[in-house]
């Protein structure tokens, strides 16, 4: 097996790196539903969005017709610091599993942010700088996005204010310290530095916070500060656009060796990694040029695609953001405290939601103990300690490879390995000590959260 | 500057990876002094060493005539999981410094052990497996070597017992947890599981341990357990041999673009990284084919080359190991508790000591606050959070680049970036909070430690 011509790691040359991002929406016949103004229930205009987001990012957010958008040279130069990322042939994992399947993973963890999040962070920081802004605000949960944005802002000399979900802030002091190394100001959320934070603290004393709440605080500070805008690390169309660099590199690397994948697998929280990884493949599917099985993997404890509803919902707890049509569990939904790592957002990218609704991709959910089993198995043979988020994709890739073992099919499986787990050792420790539990929300839990969906009927 | 043909990262093809390690000693006219039996003061025989180390590693340890030793295919395949490592052109750092110098760094941190240590760990585990052993024992200080060995043992299905210096064990629970992910048993040292540990605990109650002490415990367990041998992550000739893969790749990458370095810089604790990085360059120097400035950088708090003596000394606190002739501070020397990270061994590789004594390389020492300043500056522009150890080399590379700025010289500087600092955030936090201090041992401190050197006069 090891004598095949395909190397362990396929690296593109710098000259082969993508020069444009790919915008899936341009090839969708039925487009994702627009963001709505929560007051008027009319589609958000560029002017309205411009109060919150950078102008050029607003243009990208609203553009559902241009298939390729050029990557500015400054961003391409930054990408060269840590990209192209390797497409790895998982020879050792295949051998360990005894599967005839061919497994590849696109590894995005070889940068200090530890994940793919840097791909969009640097783009958003660049446009903020270009607009002459002083700084940006954001939220972070597990900490990967906040770290990535800190790095990007440090590079362009922008101020960076991060609201970090309080339970993560307390459990992950090292994440906070990395952000400080890059000069960011990190505030645990909910905080008493914002009106919405004070309100949430008053209503829920002792709350350990949620992404939805941290988003509300970050938006409030951005809108209320001269020269600041808010940036978001997932869910939005612009983020999926920037992350398409993952999929474009993956496809270029596969094409170089004439490899056509059968199955493409990615973990899905807000959809940034999955949307980026699948972009060019989904493009072929949308244009009728090729077919692939595409699988979104989400935690059983936060199952927006597999158990949510497709409806307009608030993007944040404080209801200060536009409404988005998406698969959602309701903006009040917070995964059980025993849930480790990210993938804890109540909703899902509108684009991915629409593609899922059109049955162009599948979704499945997995239990976290099964996820950590896969993570450990993978670490031992592939030498990379995966992030809990990424390990959701590993779990399903292993499951599919084991199915091939039963049937004898030599399927080609590609999955996204979004990042590393260096800052998730508390969760690994729980797993090693047998203290990790699983959680599946009951139908009653979900119904209660859904009851608070806004009444939008278009 | 960015339009030059040299890419940000030079990756070799798998086919260009070294197939042999390079043994500097073969080209040394005056060889490093042999290890001595502490009882007889005679050179250690292969049979004597074989009680502690694997047979094939003993052969490598004693071989000072064979210049190239083939890398077994199994090891080369493992190397392909995470090698070749990139040789990075530090364009962003150069721009930030405004220097005409051209700076390159060989980055060894893109693997889960987080450092170059894996290069030798996998080799040592391979030979242990080949010899049919059940397992190996070792010590670890900052934790990089223990992590690397855990990964390597997990890959070959060997048992792995790690004695971790107690202060690191307590300060770095996440390091311990990574080792557990790879199935290693980790014991804080000194422990009550060995005779030497009990003795040290009795003599120094409340001690937080040292590398020298952990080595003694690991050797005791290896020698006393059927089917076990001891392995070491630095200092030894065999380790420098395996680590030559760093230098060989570096040289191949430079040669590909016709680049000849003027200065080569590496941090030096026991010498594993420095010895590996400089190997082929020193080879050219030894054979009179080329000349390079080679600089070893050590912490001011543990200055074995710059302030030690060149003499036979014990390799460990318990005095169970052979005597080595090396630049040493005395086997009782323990760096001040405020010293962060590794590079805390009292001695230095015999080979590097001899090369230094022959004035074939320079040495300098740096203060840790200066080191962390350089680390943060580097992280902000190059996007990699460096390990404290590696940052010693960064500090001196920046200093040399700034000298070039003054003189206008376009020197080419190559340094070794041995690893990442993800598990060193406690030290970074101290630095951010202004709580980091410097320590320089007094002449009296050093004289006291030196007074205990064994009386060996050959």
Interface residues (C-beta under 8 A of the other chain):
Chain A: X2 X7 X8 X9 X11 X13 X14 X77 X78 X80 X81 X82 X91 X92 X110 X111 X112 X114 X118 X151 X154 X155 X173 X174 X177 X178 X180 X181 X182 X183 X376 X379 X380 X381 X382 X383 X384 X385 X420 X422 X423 X425 X426 X428 X429 X432
Chain B: X2 X7 X8 X9 X11 X13 X14 X77 X78 X80 X81 X82 X92 X110 X111 X112 X114 X118 X151 X154 X155 X173 X174 X177 X178 X180 X181 X182 X183 X376 X379 X380 X381 X382 X383 X384 X385 X420 X422 X423 X425 X426 X428 X429 X432
